[in-house]
């Protein structure tokens, strides 16, 4: 619980610092305009898929290791 409370002000400050950088408003990364909203929601969908896969594979590996120990 406490690590989350400590991280929250840092993450909020980081978010506000990055949203005020002018270079990010006009910059590009690969095909993405960093200052524009993503009309296709590609990055949030990819982040959700990779987070799910990472969690699923981690839990699967833990279950296999726990099965070997018993």
Backbone as CSV, one residue per row, in Angstrom:
resi,resn,N_x,N_y,N_z,CA_x,CA_y,CA_z,C_x,C_y,C_z
1,UNK,0.818,-1.197,0.000,0.000,0.000,0.000,0.863,1.263,0.000
2,UNK,1.888,1.289,0.845,2.735,2.485,0.947,3.547,2.754,-0.310
3,UNK,4.099,1.732,-0.976,4.834,2.036,-2.210,3.967,2.724,-3.261
4,UNK,2.687,2.360,-3.315,1.793,3.016,-4.266,1.593,4.487,-3.918
5,UNK,1.468,4.780,-2.638,1.298,6.174,-2.222,2.551,7.002,-2.485
6,UNK,3.699,6.371,-2.378,4.947,7.084,-2.647,5.129,7.303,-4.144
7,UNK,4.735,6.328,-4.955,4.901,6.427,-6.403,3.942,7.420,-7.043
8,UNK,2.754,7.565,-6.503,1.731,8.370,-7.152,2.147,9.819,-7.395
9,UNK,2.681,10.561,-6.422,3.099,11.936,-6.707,4.212,12.003,-7.748
10,UNK,5.101,11.017,-7.732,6.188,10.993,-8.714,5.626,10.787,-10.112
11,UNK,4.700,9.859,-10.269,4.109,9.600,-11.580,3.280,10.781,-12.076
12,UNK,2.562,11.429,-11.186,1.784,12.607,-11.575,2.715,13.729,-12.011
13,UNK,3.794,13.945,-11.281,4.766,14.978,-11.657,5.420,14.650,-12.992
14,UNK,5.752,13.398,-13.210,6.344,12.985,-14.481,5.370,13.203,-15.634
15,UNK,4.108,12.871,-15.433,3.091,13.097,-16.465,2.987,14.578,-16.812
16,UNK,2.909,15.429,-15.800,2.782,16.867,-16.049,4.044,17.434,-16.694
17,UNK,5.194,16.924,-16.320,6.443,17.394,-16.933,6.501,17.010,-18.407
18,UNK,6.089,15.805,-18.734,6.147,15.359,-20.129,5.090,16.021,-21.002
19,UNK,3.943,16.371,-20.441,2.910,17.016,-21.255,3.253,18.468,-21.563
20,UNK,4.193,19.044,-20.841,4.568,20.440,-21.079,5.786,20.602,-21.980
21,UNK,6.369,19.514,-22.450,7.546,19.582,-23.315,7.087,19.872,-24.743
22,UNK,7.556,20.979,-25.316,7.121,21.385,-26.654,7.568,20.409,-27.732
23,UNK,8.745,19.819,-27.570,9.253,18.901,-28.586,8.318,17.711,-28.774
24,UNK,7.721,17.241,-27.698,6.826,16.093,-27.803,5.517,16.438,-28.497
25,UNK,5.134,17.705,-28.487,3.888,18.105,-29.141,4.017,18.135,-30.654
26,UNK,5.224,18.365,-31.165,5.422,18.426,-32.619,6.289,17.285,-33.126
27,UNK,6.771,16.429,-32.243,7.683,15.359,-32.629,6.964,14.143,-33.183
28,UNK,7.739,13.283,-33.813,7.221,12.034,-34.371,8.067,10.875,-33.872
29,UNK,7.438,9.735,-33.699,8.131,8.488,-33.388,7.528,7.426,-34.287
30,UNK,8.369,6.869,-35.161,7.923,5.946,-36.200,6.814,6.629,-36.993
31,UNK,5.624,6.095,-37.044,4.549,6.709,-37.814,3.624,7.553,-36.945
32,UNK,3.901,7.650,-35.656,3.008,8.321,-34.722,3.409,9.767,-34.495
33,UNK,2.433,10.649,-34.573,2.629,12.036,-34.183,2.428,12.096,-32.671
34,UNK,3.462,12.473,-31.946,3.414,12.425,-30.490,2.478,13.461,-29.881
35,UNK,2.148,14.498,-30.624,1.272,15.531,-30.094,-0.196,15.287,-30.367
36,UNK,-0.512,14.371,-31.265,-1.904,14.108,-31.624,-2.425,12.887,-30.872
37,UNK,-3.735,12.843,-30.715,-4.326,11.659,-30.101,-4.294,10.506,-31.093
38,UNK,-4.248,9.309,-30.578,-4.193,8.112,-31.413,-5.616,7.742,-31.837
39,UNK,-5.980,7.949,-33.109,-7.368,7.691,-33.513,-7.719,6.207,-33.546
40,UNK,-6.727,5.334,-33.623,-6.994,3.898,-33.737,-6.738,3.150,-32.432
41,UNK,-6.252,3.834,-31.420,-5.944,3.227,-30.120,-5.003,2.034,-30.258
42,UNK,-3.991,2.178,-31.115,-3.037,1.098,-31.351,-2.177,0.857,-30.110
43,UNK,-1.601,1.907,-29.568,-0.695,1.735,-28.429,-1.393,1.221,-27.171
44,UNK,-2.575,1.721,-26.808,-3.234,1.147,-25.625,-3.608,-0.325,-25.810
45,UNK,-4.037,-0.691,-27.013,-4.391,-2.088,-27.265,-3.147,-2.968,-27.192
46,UNK,-2.046,-2.523,-27.808,-0.803,-3.295,-27.739,-0.306,-3.416,-26.300
47,UNK,-0.395,-2.338,-25.544,0.035,-2.385,-24.143,-0.814,-3.377,-23.353
48,UNK,-2.124,-3.378,-23.584,-3.004,-4.311,-22.877,-2.696,-5.755,-23.259
49,UNK,-2.477,-6.011,-24.545,-2.182,-7.372,-25.005,-0.872,-7.870,-24.407
50,UNK,0.167,-7.049,-24.467,1.457,-7.480,-23.942,1.444,-7.622,-22.421
51,UNK,0.688,-6.793,-21.731,0.560,-6.932,-20.285,-0.159,-8.230,-19.934
52,UNK,-1.229,-8.526,-20.672,-1.952,-9.772,-20.438,-1.065,-10.982,-20.705
53,UNK,-0.349,-10.971,-21.831,0.528,-12.097,-22.162,1.630,-12.277,-21.123
54,UNK,2.211,-11.191,-20.689,3.268,-11.264,-19.689,2.746,-11.854,-18.383
55,UNK,1.589,-11.404,-17.944,0.996,-11.914,-16.711,0.624,-13.381,-16.855
56,UNK,0.035,-13.739,-17.975,-0.397,-15.113,-18.206,0.794,-16.067,-18.249
57,UNK,1.836,-15.677,-18.970,3.017,-16.533,-19.054,3.729,-16.637,-17.707
58,UNK,3.745,-15.555,-16.951,4.364,-15.579,-15.627,3.610,-16.523,-14.695
59,UNK,2.297,-16.442,-14.700,1.493,-17.323,-13.851,1.620,-18.776,-14.291
60,UNK,1.693,-19.000,-15.583,1.843,-20.360,-16.104,3.188,-20.947,-15.658
61,UNK,4.238,-20.153,-15.733,5.554,-20.606,-15.295,5.603,-20.886,-13.805
62,UNK,4.925,-20.054,-13.011,4.880,-20.274,-11.560,4.138,-21.562,-11.232
63,UNK,3.054,-21.822,-11.932,2.285,-23.038,-11.677,3.120,-24.271,-11.998
64,UNK,3.889,-24.216,-13.074,4.740,-25.349,-13.436,5.839,-25.556,-12.395
65,UNK,6.439,-24.465,-11.921,7.485,-24.576,-10.903,6.923,-25.101,-9.586
66,UNK,5.745,-24.642,-9.220,5.125,-25.128,-7.982,4.764,-26.601,-8.099
67,UNK,4.382,-27.044,-9.280,4.068,-28.448,-9.493,5.297,-29.324,-9.384
68,UNK,6.448,-28.808,-9.810,7.681,-29.582,-9.723,8.185,-29.695,-8.293
69,UNK,7.889,-28.716,-7.465,8.388,-28.711,-6.091,7.591,-29.644,-5.189
70,UNK,6.347,-29.910,-5.536,5.534,-30.752,-4.645,5.629,-32.202,-5.001
